[in-house]
Every structure is written in C-alpha cells, then in structure tokens.
Amino acid sequence: MDINLLRQIGSKLFKEIGQTRHMPFSQEPITKGAGGDRTFPIDKKAEDIIISSLESFDIPLSIISEELGTTDMKGGGQYVVIDPVDGSKNAITGIPLYCTSIAVADSDNVGSIRLGYVLNLLTGDEFWAEKGRGSYFNGQRIYTQKDDTIYLVNYEAQNPGVDIPKIQQLFSKARRTRCFGATALSISYVAYGASSVFVTPAPSRTFDFSAGYLLVNEAGGIVTSYDGSPIEHIELGIKKRTTLLAAANKTLHQKSIDLIS
C-alpha cells in the first residue's frame, strides 16, 4: 500500500459521495456498525467504495473498519484502519463537516502506522502523511504552529456536562475554541497549522484518530492521551479507545497538560 492507492480511493469517494448534500434528518439508520454507532446509508456507501477498492488492489490486508469490523483479504497482511465517514451525524443532519479517514500500519499498534489519509468529503481537500516523509495538504508540505500561543483549541465532547468542565481551564487561555464533530478532521487541522491544540477527554476509538496521529507527528506536533501518556502501544481495533491531546509542539503540549491538570 502507498499513498497513491489511498488517493485513488479518495477520488472515488469524492466523485460518488462528496457532492451529495443531505437535507437535515433525511436519513434513518439502517443498522448498527461494529464500532457500536448507528450506521447510516452514507456510512455504508462510503465503506463499500473503500472495501471494493482495496479488494481490487489484490494485496494481503487486515481490515479494521467502523462499520464492517475486522476482516482479512488474501489471508491478511498490512493493517488498514478505516473510518468511512467521520462526522456522519453532521452529514445526516445537514452540517457540512465530515470526512473519511484511512491509516495503514505495519503491525497492530498505533506506533506502527506508516500512512495516514484524511479526505474532506465536502471540499475534496486531502491531508496525507507518510512516516519519515512529512505531512501534506493537497500535495503541499504542511507544518504545525511553531510558537507557544494558544490561538485555537479544537475539541470533542461526547458528554458536554462531564467533558467540558475537564478542559475549561484550557479554554480560558485560548483565543478561540471550535468543535467540528469530526475527530479526524479536527486533528488534521492541528497538522495544517490552523489549530494549536485538539483535545477530547472522552475515550476515542482508534479508527477515529489513526490517520490524524501520523499527520500531526509528521508535521512537527505531538499526540498523547489527555493526561500526556504515550499512545503508541495502543492496539488498533474496533473496541480500543483512548483520550486524546494533540498539540502543535512540545511547549503547547505541556501548557495544555498543566492547564488540564
């Protein structure tokens, strides 16, 4: 697997899904995915495109996907971690913030991820990273924020009443805050240099952040759990979860931990 193959998949996704807009609340869930969330038609369509594309490459792969679960192709091989539509609740309620996230790993843990790809399904913008070769936005090299000012904190709050108080002190030092409702896209904007920090105090699943993890690292940032613990050892899987803190540089990372603590 290489980044060109992931971009081929992205091209198909944008052609088939990217220009489709939904009226609010126009879709009902069709089932429940392996990850536990409701599966909507857009999730199923995106996953079908990705899986059929991977099958056409005729490469031994071990698939981990939010809807499908885990399966092997050609006896299994490189790990491919897929979130067909991250932000599907945005998609089905008419909010134009959702993406596809795909990561490729040599082993079954976060630290072995070597390719990361995030496609903004509304704009066609592509974020990708290759281990040891940097991060890119539409083919242009990108880097994280270099100074230590907390300009923008992006966050997720699965349970606002519980989660937001935990990060309120971090908010108080930020010039702006945003909640996109799409973890992979939020982390990508840390790599892009638009966000200083992304944080989620509620556990996030590996397919939500695997591609973003590599994007931030290759752009010069750091990704750990919410309390600063390393996440490289975490197993890639449907049920594996961790809190997240992605920061543009080590100084911002430490500042964030101090404020959260």
N, C-alpha and C positions, 0 to 999 in steps of 0.2 A: 504494500500500500504506500502511495505517496500523495502529496498534496494535490497533484493534478487530478487524480482519481476522485478525491473529495470535492474538488471544484466542478468536476463533471456532474456529480450528484447534485451539487448546489444549483447548477444551471438548469437541470431538470425540475428541481423543486420550485425555483422561481418562475419557470415557464408555466408549470401546472397549478401552483398554489399562490405564488407571490402577488399576482394581480387580482386575486379573488378577495373581495371585501364582503363581510357579513353584516347584515342588519342585527342590531342588538337582540340577544336572546332568541335568535332564529334557529338554533340547533339544539337538539336533545341528545344526551349521551347515548351511545349505542351499547356500551359495555363498561367494564372496569378493567384497566390495564394491569400488567404485572406489578407496576410500581404502587398500585393501590388507588390512584386517582381515576376519576371518570374519563373514559375515552370518548372523544367527540369525533365526528366524521373527518374533520381536518387532521386530527392526530393519526387516524387510520390511513388516510390517503397519503400523508407525508411518509409514514413508516413504510407503506407498500412501495413507494417510489425508491426509498433508500435501500430496502432489502432486495428488491429486484435488481437494482443497480449493482449492489455488492455481489449478488449471485452471478451476474454477467461477467464480472472480472475473473471468475474462476480461480480464486485464491483461497487457501485454507484460512478460515477466520473463526473466532469465537465471538459471538454477538451478545451484547448486553444492551437491551433496548427497553425504554419505559413501558411500552405497550406490550410487546412480544414476550419480554422476559429474556431468558438466556437460551441460546441455541448454537450449534456448531455447523459450519459449512465446510465441506470437503474434509471432515474429520477434525476440524478446529485448528487454530493457529494463533496469529496475532489477535489481540483483543480489540474490538471496535465497540465503543461506548456511545450510545445514541439517545438523544432526546429529540424525537421527531418535531415536536412543536413545544418549545419552552415559552410559556405565557399563553397557553391555549385558552385560559379563561378570558384573557384580553381579547383573543381572536374571536371567540364566540359571543362576546358582549360588544363588539364593535370598536374596541380600543386598539389603535394601530401600533402596538408594541409587542412583537413576538418574533421568535427566531427558531432556527434549527441548530443543534449543537452535536458535533461528532468528534470523538477523540479516538486515537489509535495508540495502543500500548504494546510493549514487548512482553509484559508479564501481567499479573493480576493485581497490581497495586498502583496507586496514584503516581508514585515516583518514577514509574516506568513509562509514563505517557510520552510519546515522541512526536505526535502530530495532533494539532487542535484546529478545529474549523467551526466558525460560527457564521451563519448566514442570516442577515436581517431579511425576513420574508416579505416585508413591505417595500423596502427600497432596493433590495438586491445587493446591498453592501456586504462585502466579505471580510471577515477577520480570520487570519490563519497564522499558525506558528509551527515551526519545525525546531525540534530540540537541537540546540547548538547553532542555529542559523537565524534566530530572531523572530520577531512578530511583524505582521504586515496588515495593512488596511487597503483593500483594492489594489494590491501589488506594491504599495509604498511602505517602506520600513517605518515602524512606529515605536515610540518610547514613552515610558511613564513620566509623570511630573517629576521634576528634579528638586524643587525647593521644598521647604517643610511647612508651608501654609496649608491649612485645611480649607481649601476652597469649596469643594463639593463632596458631600458624603452621600453615597447611594446605598440603599438598604432594602432588605426584605423583612416583613413582619407577618408571619403566619398567624400569630395571635397578638394583635396590636396591644391589647391591655396588659399582656405579660412581656412581650418583646421590647416595646418602645421604651418603657422605663429603664431597661437594662442599658440602653445606648443613648439615653437623654443627655448625659454629660458630654458625650462625643458630639451630639447635635449642637450643644450650646457653644462649642468652639468652631463650628463650621459656618461658612458664609452662606451656603445653600445646602438643602437636602432634597433628594429625589427618591421615589420608589417606583420603579418601572413595572414590577410584576413579572419580570423575566430575568432570572438569575444569570444565565449565560450572557445575555446582552449587557447586563449591568457590570459584570466582571470585565467584559471586553472593553468597556469604556474607561476602566482603570488603565488597561494596557494602552489604550489610544491616547491617554493623557488628559481626558476630559474630566475624569473623576479622581479625587485624591484618595478616596477610601471606599470600599464596599464592605458592608458588614451584615451578617444575619445571625442573631443569637439563637434561632431555632435550627435544629439539625436539617441539613440539606443533603439530598441524595447524590451519589457520585456522578450520575449522568447529567445532573444539573450544572456541575462546575468543572468537569474534567477538562474540557477544551479551554475554558477560561483560565484554569490553573496554569496551563502551559503558556497561554498568551501573556499573562501578567509576568510570569517568571522570565520569559524570553525578552520582554520589553523593559526589564530592569526592576520590576517590583517584587513583592513577596506575598505569598498566600499561606496562611496557617489557619488553625481553628480560632474561634472567637477569643480564647484565652491566651493565644500565642503559641500553642503546642504544634509541632510539626504534623503534617497530614500525609507525608509521602508513603507511610506504611499502610495506610488505609486500603482495604481490599476493594477492588472495583466490583460492584454488584448491585442488584436491584434493591436490596434491603439495607445496604451500608449507608450510614449518614454521619455527617459532622457539621458542627457550626463553622462559620467561615469569617475570616478577616483578610481581605485583600487590600494591600496598601501600595502606593506608588513607589515608596522607597523605605529603607530601614528606619529612618528618623520618624516618618509619618506612622509607620507601623508601631513603633514604641510609644509615640504620643497617644495613639489610639488605645493601646493596651492600658496605659496609665489612666486615661480618662474613663475607660470602661470599668477598670478595677475600682 
